[in-house]
Protein backbone atom coordinates (compact mmCIF):
# COMPACT_ATOMS: atom_id res chain seq x y z
CA UNK A 1 0.00 0.00 0.00
CA UNK A 2 2.82 2.44 0.81
CA UNK A 3 4.31 1.98 -2.67
CA UNK A 4 1.23 3.40 -4.37
CA UNK A 5 -0.03 5.80 -1.71
CA UNK A 6 -0.34 9.46 -2.59
CA UNK A 7 0.40 10.38 1.02
CA UNK A 8 2.38 8.31 3.48
CA UNK A 9 0.46 8.15 6.76
CA UNK A 10 2.17 9.82 9.70
CA UNK A 11 0.04 8.19 12.38
CA UNK A 12 -2.71 5.60 12.54
CA UNK A 13 -5.21 5.02 15.31
CA UNK A 14 -6.71 1.75 16.39
CA UNK A 15 -8.14 0.17 19.47
CA UNK A 16 -5.13 -0.83 21.51
CA UNK A 17 -4.66 -2.16 25.01
CA UNK A 18 -3.19 -5.33 26.51
CA UNK A 19 -6.23 -7.49 25.70
CA UNK A 20 -6.15 -6.82 21.94
CA UNK A 21 -2.40 -6.41 21.45
CA UNK A 22 -1.91 -9.94 20.11
CA UNK A 23 -4.40 -9.12 17.32
CA UNK A 24 -2.79 -5.84 16.31
CA UNK A 25 0.93 -6.25 17.10
CA UNK A 26 1.81 -7.04 13.49
CA UNK A 27 0.08 -3.86 12.29
CA UNK A 28 1.94 -1.83 14.92
CA UNK A 29 5.26 -3.41 13.92
CA UNK A 30 4.72 -2.71 10.20
CA UNK A 31 3.77 0.87 10.97
CA UNK A 32 6.83 1.35 13.16
CA UNK A 33 9.14 -0.12 10.51
CA UNK A 34 7.77 2.48 8.09
CA UNK A 35 8.01 5.44 10.44
CA UNK A 36 4.26 5.55 11.14
CA UNK A 37 3.23 6.29 14.70
CA UNK A 38 0.44 4.44 16.48
CA UNK A 39 -2.21 6.04 18.63
CA UNK A 40 -4.74 4.10 20.65
CA UNK A 41 -8.39 4.78 21.21
CA UNK A 42 -10.11 3.10 24.16
CA UNK A 43 -6.74 2.65 25.90
CA UNK A 44 -8.28 2.40 29.36
CA UNK A 45 -10.98 -0.09 28.32
CA UNK A 46 -9.38 -3.02 30.18
CA UNK A 47 -10.01 -1.20 33.45
CA UNK A 48 -12.99 1.00 32.68
CA UNK A 49 -15.07 -1.38 30.51
CA UNK A 50 -14.03 -4.91 31.45
CA UNK A 51 -16.37 -6.23 34.18
CA UNK A 52 -13.49 -7.18 36.52
CA UNK A 53 -10.54 -5.44 34.92
CA UNK A 54 -9.36 -8.84 33.74
CA UNK A 55 -6.02 -10.51 34.42
CA UNK A 56 -3.99 -7.33 33.83
CA UNK A 57 -5.70 -5.32 36.58
CA UNK A 58 -3.91 -6.93 39.57
CA UNK A 59 -0.57 -6.47 37.79
CA UNK A 60 -1.35 -2.83 37.06
CA UNK A 61 -2.38 -2.35 40.68
CA UNK A 62 0.91 -3.90 41.81
CA UNK A 63 2.85 -1.54 39.51
CA UNK A 64 0.82 1.41 40.84
CA UNK A 65 1.59 0.43 44.44
CA UNK A 66 5.32 0.21 43.69
CA UNK A 67 5.33 3.59 41.97
CA UNK A 68 3.32 5.18 44.78
CA UNK A 69 5.89 4.00 47.32
CA UNK A 70 8.84 5.08 45.17
CA UNK A 71 7.52 8.50 44.20
CA UNK A 72 5.43 9.43 47.22
CA UNK A 73 2.58 10.25 44.82
CA UNK A 74 -0.76 8.49 44.55
CA UNK A 75 -0.63 6.28 41.45
CA UNK A 76 -3.56 4.14 40.30
CA UNK A 77 -3.99 1.23 37.89
CA UNK A 78 -5.14 3.50 35.04
CA UNK A 79 -1.96 5.56 35.34
CA UNK A 80 0.09 2.35 35.36
CA UNK A 81 -1.68 1.31 32.16
CA UNK A 82 -0.82 4.67 30.56
CA UNK A 83 2.81 4.02 31.50
CA UNK A 84 2.58 0.66 29.75
CA UNK A 85 1.52 2.53 26.59
CA UNK A 86 4.49 4.85 26.96
CA UNK A 87 6.80 1.84 27.21
CA UNK A 88 5.20 0.34 24.07
CA UNK A 89 5.63 3.68 22.22
CA UNK A 90 1.88 3.89 21.57
CA UNK A 91 0.15 7.24 22.15
CA UNK A 92 -3.05 6.69 24.13
CA UNK A 93 -5.97 8.98 23.36
CA UNK A 94 -7.99 9.24 26.54
CA UNK A 95 -11.03 11.22 27.48
CA UNK A 96 -12.79 12.21 30.63
CA UNK A 97 -15.63 14.40 31.78
CA UNK A 98 -14.05 15.21 35.13
CA UNK A 99 -11.24 17.65 35.79
CA UNK A 100 -9.73 15.44 38.50
CA UNK A 101 -9.44 12.48 36.10
CA UNK A 102 -7.83 14.68 33.44
CA UNK A 103 -5.28 15.86 36.02
CA UNK A 104 -4.53 12.25 36.99
CA UNK A 105 -3.99 11.33 33.35
CA UNK A 106 -1.72 14.34 32.79
CA UNK A 107 0.27 13.51 35.95
CA UNK A 108 1.55 10.36 34.23
CA UNK A 109 4.10 12.57 32.47
CA UNK A 110 5.80 13.15 35.83
CA UNK A 111 6.06 9.43 36.66
CA UNK A 112 9.06 7.21 35.94
CA UNK A 113 8.88 4.46 33.34
CA UNK A 114 7.79 0.99 34.32
CA UNK A 115 10.39 -1.78 34.06
CA UNK A 116 10.83 -4.11 31.11
CA UNK A 117 9.77 -6.98 33.38
CA UNK A 118 6.55 -5.14 34.26
CA UNK A 119 5.85 -4.46 30.57
CA UNK A 120 6.32 -8.17 29.86
CA UNK A 121 4.06 -9.09 32.77
CA UNK A 122 1.25 -6.84 31.46
CA UNK A 123 1.79 -8.25 27.95
CA UNK A 124 1.47 -11.80 29.29
CA UNK A 125 -1.70 -10.95 31.22
CA UNK A 126 -3.09 -9.34 28.07
CA UNK A 127 -2.83 -12.66 26.26
CA UNK A 128 -5.10 -14.18 28.91
CA UNK A 129 -7.72 -11.43 28.75
CA UNK A 130 -10.85 -11.75 26.70
CA UNK A 131 -11.98 -8.57 25.02
CA UNK A 132 -14.05 -8.46 21.85
CA UNK A 133 -12.80 -6.27 19.03
CA UNK A 134 -15.64 -5.82 16.58
CA UNK A 135 -14.71 -6.69 13.00
CA UNK A 136 -16.65 -3.66 11.85
CA UNK A 137 -14.02 -1.44 13.51
CA UNK A 138 -11.29 -2.94 11.34
CA UNK A 139 -13.42 -2.65 8.21
CA UNK A 140 -14.28 1.00 8.89
CA UNK A 141 -10.69 1.93 9.69
CA UNK A 142 -9.28 0.15 6.63
CA UNK A 143 -11.97 1.64 4.39
CA UNK A 144 -11.23 5.12 5.72
CA UNK A 145 -7.50 4.69 5.18
CA UNK A 146 -8.06 3.35 1.65
CA UNK A 147 -10.25 6.32 0.69
CA UNK A 148 -7.80 8.79 2.22
CA UNK A 149 -4.85 7.27 0.37
CA UNK A 150 -6.47 6.58 -2.99
CA UNK A 151 -9.44 8.96 -3.20
CA UNK A 152 -12.14 6.30 -3.65
CA UNK A 153 -13.09 2.76 -2.72
CA UNK A 154 -12.18 1.58 -6.19
CA UNK A 155 -8.49 0.83 -6.91
C-alpha positions as CSV (number, residue, x, y, z in Angstrom):
1,X,0.0,0.0,0.0
2,X,2.8,2.4,0.8
3,X,4.3,2.0,-2.7
4,X,1.2,3.4,-4.4
5,X,0.0,5.8,-1.7
6,X,-0.3,9.5,-2.6
7,X,0.4,10.4,1.0
8,X,2.4,8.3,3.5
9,X,0.5,8.2,6.8
10,X,2.2,9.8,9.7
11,X,0.0,8.2,12.4
12,X,-2.7,5.6,12.5
13,X,-5.2,5.0,15.3
14,X,-6.7,1.7,16.4
15,X,-8.1,0.2,19.5
16,X,-5.1,-0.8,21.5
17,X,-4.7,-2.2,25.0
18,X,-3.2,-5.3,26.5
19,X,-6.2,-7.5,25.7
20,X,-6.1,-6.8,21.9
21,X,-2.4,-6.4,21.4
22,X,-1.9,-9.9,20.1
23,X,-4.4,-9.1,17.3
24,X,-2.8,-5.8,16.3
25,X,0.9,-6.3,17.1
26,X,1.8,-7.0,13.5
27,X,0.1,-3.9,12.3
28,X,1.9,-1.8,14.9
29,X,5.3,-3.4,13.9
30,X,4.7,-2.7,10.2
31,X,3.8,0.9,11.0
32,X,6.8,1.3,13.2
33,X,9.1,-0.1,10.5
34,X,7.8,2.5,8.1
35,X,8.0,5.4,10.4
36,X,4.3,5.5,11.1
37,X,3.2,6.3,14.7
38,X,0.4,4.4,16.5
39,X,-2.2,6.0,18.6
40,X,-4.7,4.1,20.7
41,X,-8.4,4.8,21.2
42,X,-10.1,3.1,24.2
43,X,-6.7,2.7,25.9
44,X,-8.3,2.4,29.4
45,X,-11.0,-0.1,28.3
46,X,-9.4,-3.0,30.2
47,X,-10.0,-1.2,33.5
48,X,-13.0,1.0,32.7
49,X,-15.1,-1.4,30.5
50,X,-14.0,-4.9,31.5
51,X,-16.4,-6.2,34.2
52,X,-13.5,-7.2,36.5
53,X,-10.5,-5.4,34.9
54,X,-9.4,-8.8,33.7
55,X,-6.0,-10.5,34.4
56,X,-4.0,-7.3,33.8
57,X,-5.7,-5.3,36.6
58,X,-3.9,-6.9,39.6
59,X,-0.6,-6.5,37.8
60,X,-1.3,-2.8,37.1
61,X,-2.4,-2.3,40.7
62,X,0.9,-3.9,41.8
63,X,2.8,-1.5,39.5
64,X,0.8,1.4,40.8
65,X,1.6,0.4,44.4
66,X,5.3,0.2,43.7
67,X,5.3,3.6,42.0
68,X,3.3,5.2,44.8
69,X,5.9,4.0,47.3
70,X,8.8,5.1,45.2
71,X,7.5,8.5,44.2
72,X,5.4,9.4,47.2
73,X,2.6,10.2,44.8
74,X,-0.8,8.5,44.6
75,X,-0.6,6.3,41.4
76,X,-3.6,4.1,40.3
77,X,-4.0,1.2,37.9
78,X,-5.1,3.5,35.0
79,X,-2.0,5.6,35.3
80,X,0.1,2.4,35.4
81,X,-1.7,1.3,32.2
82,X,-0.8,4.7,30.6
83,X,2.8,4.0,31.5
84,X,2.6,0.7,29.7
85,X,1.5,2.5,26.6
86,X,4.5,4.8,27.0
87,X,6.8,1.8,27.2
88,X,5.2,0.3,24.1
89,X,5.6,3.7,22.2
90,X,1.9,3.9,21.6
91,X,0.2,7.2,22.1
92,X,-3.0,6.7,24.1
93,X,-6.0,9.0,23.4
94,X,-8.0,9.2,26.5
95,X,-11.0,11.2,27.5
96,X,-12.8,12.2,30.6
97,X,-15.6,14.4,31.8
98,X,-14.1,15.2,35.1
99,X,-11.2,17.6,35.8
100,X,-9.7,15.4,38.5
101,X,-9.4,12.5,36.1
102,X,-7.8,14.7,33.4
103,X,-5.3,15.9,36.0
104,X,-4.5,12.2,37.0
105,X,-4.0,11.3,33.3
106,X,-1.7,14.3,32.8
107,X,0.3,13.5,36.0
108,X,1.5,10.4,34.2
109,X,4.1,12.6,32.5
110,X,5.8,13.1,35.8
111,X,6.1,9.4,36.7
112,X,9.1,7.2,35.9
113,X,8.9,4.5,33.3
114,X,7.8,1.0,34.3
115,X,10.4,-1.8,34.1
116,X,10.8,-4.1,31.1
117,X,9.8,-7.0,33.4
118,X,6.6,-5.1,34.3
119,X,5.8,-4.5,30.6
120,X,6.3,-8.2,29.9
121,X,4.1,-9.1,32.8
122,X,1.3,-6.8,31.5
123,X,1.8,-8.3,27.9
124,X,1.5,-11.8,29.3
125,X,-1.7,-11.0,31.2
126,X,-3.1,-9.3,28.1
127,X,-2.8,-12.7,26.3
128,X,-5.1,-14.2,28.9
129,X,-7.7,-11.4,28.8
130,X,-10.9,-11.8,26.7
131,X,-12.0,-8.6,25.0
132,X,-14.1,-8.5,21.8
133,X,-12.8,-6.3,19.0
134,X,-15.6,-5.8,16.6
135,X,-14.7,-6.7,13.0
136,X,-16.7,-3.7,11.9
137,X,-14.0,-1.4,13.5
138,X,-11.3,-2.9,11.3
139,X,-13.4,-2.6,8.2
140,X,-14.3,1.0,8.9
141,X,-10.7,1.9,9.7
142,X,-9.3,0.2,6.6
143,X,-12.0,1.6,4.4
144,X,-11.2,5.1,5.7
145,X,-7.5,4.7,5.2
146,X,-8.1,3.4,1.7
147,X,-10.3,6.3,0.7
148,X,-7.8,8.8,2.2
149,X,-4.9,7.3,0.4
150,X,-6.5,6.6,-3.0
151,X,-9.4,9.0,-3.2
152,X,-12.1,6.3,-3.7
153,X,-13.1,2.8,-2.7
154,X,-12.2,1.6,-6.2
155,X,-8.5,0.8,-6.9
